[in-house]
Amino acid sequence: MQIIKTKEEYENILKDNKSVYVDFYADWCGPCKMTGPVVEALSKVYTDVQFVKVNVDNNPEIASMYGIMSIPTLIGFKEGKEVNKTLGFHPQPELDKLVQEIR
């Protein structure tokens, strides 16, 4: 799973991939630490989806594009358009359904 470092890198990933699942997180966030392994596991199952992580502390401009006020926030994109969004920790079966929506 790729960690996004710049807004340009992020925009290129959305543009270049049909399906993208983004995990907005922070290193200090407890629920984010729980969500990370779940998203990592899904990235191994769905190899046709590009999974990326965006640290909101390092990339506040990207986070503000989506009005992110709580983390973790997970957003699924299909062909560059937001399809679904969820806040907080969710078990793998719930996130699995969201990933399937963007395939």
C-alpha positions, 0 to 999 in steps of 0.5 A, a space after each residue: 500500500 502506497 503512502 501519498 507524499 504530495 498533492 500531485 502524487 495523489 491527483 495522479 493516482 486518482 487520474 491513472 487508476 480505475 478504482 482507488 481506496 484511500 485511508 486518511 489517517 494520522 500516526 497518533 490516532 488509535 482507531 487509525 492504527 486498528 484500521 491500517 491492518 484491515 485495509 492492508 489485508 484488503 489490498 492483498 485481496 483486491 489487486 485490481 484496486 489501488 490502495 493508498 494512505 494519506 497522512 492528514 498531518 502531512 497533507 492537510 490540503 488533500 484532507 481539506 479537499 474532502 472536508 475531513 474532520 475525523 479520522 480514520 476516514 476511508 473514501 472509495 473512488 471509481 474513475 476519479 469520482 467519490 463513491 463511498 465514504 466511512 468514518 472511524 474503525 470498521 471490521 473487515 467484512 464492512 470495508 470489504 463491501 465498500 471496496 466491492 462497490 468501487 470495482 
